[in-house]
Amino acid sequence: MEEEVLEKYLRAGEVAAEVRESVVDVVEVGVKLLDICEWVEERIRKLGGKPAFPCNISVNEIAAHYTSPPDDQSVVPEGALVKVDIGVHVDGYIADTAITICLDPAKERLARAAEEALKAALREVKPKVSVSHLSSVIEKTIR
């Protein structure tokens, strides 16, 4: 039974990773946020998963968890920093991932700092490591 559960988690992760890597080709200036979200959710289904939660797409000062409502006419603006948060489940076993897409060279350093902080934190994650330690690693890396 544990092997079956592991396989479902791994499959959800594979689908989430593929969608995360391919969404960069969809996020462009002028594209409706809702269209990006619908593309993400449809791609998840085509790859054999199901959305674990509505696709979140956060632009610029919206840090996280914005979901386009029905009939949302918002578009990706010029020079945007866009975060796409993707959740996939396979029979209820969830993988959650996100990507930040920088459409402004002036903001590239910020996006790179966030990516490096994530990598640094992931190197530190193991049983019994405190959240405060991970937070410290993230802060030091970003600074």
Backbone torsions as a table, in degrees:
resi	resn	phi	psi	omega
1	MET	NA	-42.9	-179.7
2	GLU	-60.9	-36.3	179.3
3	GLU	-65.3	-38.6	178.6
4	GLU	-65.2	-41.5	178.0
5	VAL	-63.8	-45.5	178.8
6	LEU	-59.3	-42.7	179.0
7	GLU	-60.8	-38.2	179.3
8	LYS	-68.5	-41.8	175.8
9	TYR	-61.6	-45.1	-179.5
10	LEU	-63.0	-40.8	179.4
11	ARG	-65.4	-43.1	177.0
12	ALA	-59.8	-40.8	178.5
13	GLY	-64.8	-39.5	178.5
14	GLU	-63.5	-44.1	179.2
15	VAL	-64.2	-46.6	-179.0
16	ALA	-60.3	-42.7	-179.5
17	ALA	-64.4	-41.7	-179.8
18	GLU	-64.8	-42.1	179.2
19	VAL	-66.7	-42.6	179.3
20	ARG	-58.9	-44.6	-178.2
21	GLU	-70.5	-32.6	-176.1
22	SER	-88.6	-18.0	-178.6
23	VAL	-67.1	-20.5	178.9
24	VAL	-60.8	-25.8	178.7
25	ASP	-80.5	-9.8	-177.2
26	VAL	-100.0	-31.6	-176.6
27	VAL	-79.1	110.0	179.0
28	GLU	-143.0	156.2	176.9
29	VAL	-56.4	132.8	177.1
30	GLY	91.9	-12.2	179.4
31	VAL	-78.2	135.8	178.7
32	LYS	-65.0	137.4	177.2
33	LEU	-59.3	-40.1	179.8
34	LEU	-62.4	-38.8	178.2
35	ASP	-63.5	-38.5	177.5
36	ILE	-64.8	-45.3	179.6
37	CYS	-61.0	-44.3	179.4
38	GLU	-65.2	-36.6	177.1
39	TRP	-62.8	-45.3	179.8
40	VAL	-58.7	-49.5	-176.0
41	GLU	-67.2	-37.3	177.1
42	GLU	-67.9	-39.8	178.9
43	ARG	-63.5	-40.6	176.3
44	ILE	-56.4	-47.8	-178.8
45	ARG	-64.3	-42.0	179.9
46	LYS	-62.0	-30.2	-178.8
47	LEU	-88.1	1.9	174.1
48	GLY	99.6	5.4	176.3
49	GLY	-107.1	-173.1	173.8
50	LYS	-134.4	147.8	176.7
51	PRO	-60.9	131.0	178.0
52	ALA	-81.8	-22.9	176.4
53	PHE	-160.9	163.3	178.1
54	PRO	-59.2	140.3	177.5
55	CYS	-55.9	132.0	176.3
56	ASN	-102.9	136.4	177.8
57	ILE	-136.8	114.6	-174.9
58	SER	-114.7	132.7	-175.7
59	VAL	-119.1	130.5	175.5
60	ASN	53.0	-114.4	-172.5
61	GLU	-73.0	-11.0	175.2
62	ILE	-80.2	107.0	-170.2
63	ALA	-69.7	-36.8	-175.1
64	ALA	-169.8	160.2	167.1
65	HIS	67.2	28.5	172.1
66	TYR	-86.0	129.1	175.9
67	THR	-118.8	126.7	179.3
68	SER	-61.7	126.7	175.1
69	PRO	-75.2	165.2	176.3
70	PRO	-54.8	141.3	179.0
71	ASP	67.0	18.0	177.2
72	ASP	-62.7	127.3	179.8
73	GLN	-102.2	3.8	-179.8
74	SER	-62.1	142.1	179.4
75	VAL	-124.7	163.1	174.6
76	VAL	-69.4	119.7	-179.2
77	PRO	-82.6	166.0	174.0
78	GLU	-56.5	141.7	173.7
79	GLY	66.4	24.4	-174.2
80	ALA	-78.7	154.8	166.8
81	LEU	-111.6	114.6	-171.1
82	VAL	-118.3	126.2	176.1
83	LYS	-109.1	127.0	177.2
84	VAL	-113.3	120.5	-178.1
85	ASP	-107.3	123.5	-170.0
86	ILE	-121.6	129.1	174.7
87	GLY	-123.3	132.6	-179.6
88	VAL	-127.6	139.9	170.4
89	HIS	-129.0	147.9	172.1
90	VAL	-123.3	110.0	-176.9
91	ASP	52.9	35.6	176.6
92	GLY	91.5	-5.0	179.3
93	TYR	-94.3	118.6	-163.6
94	ILE	-104.4	141.3	166.1
95	ALA	-121.3	139.4	-176.6
96	ASP	-132.4	128.5	-178.9
97	THR	-149.3	166.1	179.2
98	ALA	-149.9	161.8	175.8
99	ILE	-141.2	143.2	174.0
100	THR	-107.1	128.3	-178.6
101	ILE	-114.7	121.1	-176.4
102	CYS	-101.4	119.6	179.7
103	LEU	-106.6	18.4	179.9
104	ASP	-140.1	112.7	-179.7
105	PRO	-53.7	-30.0	179.7
106	ALA	-67.1	-22.1	-180.0
107	LYS	-100.1	0.9	-176.2
108	GLU	-60.1	-37.8	179.7
109	ARG	-62.1	-40.6	177.5
110	LEU	-62.7	-47.3	179.6
111	ALA	-62.1	-40.9	179.9
112	ARG	-66.3	-38.5	178.2
113	ALA	-62.3	-42.0	178.3
114	ALA	-63.9	-42.0	179.5
115	GLU	-64.9	-42.7	179.0
116	GLU	-66.3	-36.4	177.9
117	ALA	-65.0	-40.4	176.7
118	LEU	-61.7	-47.0	179.6
119	LYS	-60.0	-43.0	179.3
120	ALA	-63.0	-42.9	179.4
121	ALA	-65.0	-41.7	-179.8
122	LEU	-62.9	-32.6	177.0
123	ARG	-66.3	-24.5	-176.8
124	GLU	-92.8	-16.6	-174.4
125	VAL	-69.2	125.5	174.4
126	LYS	-165.4	167.6	-179.7
127	PRO	-54.5	140.1	174.9
128	LYS	72.0	10.2	173.4
129	VAL	-83.2	129.4	-175.4
130	SER	-77.3	154.7	175.6
131	VAL	-62.3	-36.9	-179.9
132	SER	-63.9	-35.6	176.0
133	HIS	-65.3	-46.0	179.2
134	LEU	-62.0	-40.8	178.1
135	SER	-60.8	-40.8	178.4
136	SER	-63.6	-42.8	178.0
137	VAL	-61.8	-43.6	179.6
138	ILE	-62.2	-48.4	-179.1
139	GLU	-60.6	-45.8	-179.0
140	LYS	-62.8	-40.4	-179.2
141	THR	-66.0	-43.4	-178.2
142	ILE	-67.0	-39.9	179.4
143	ARG	-63.8	NA	NA
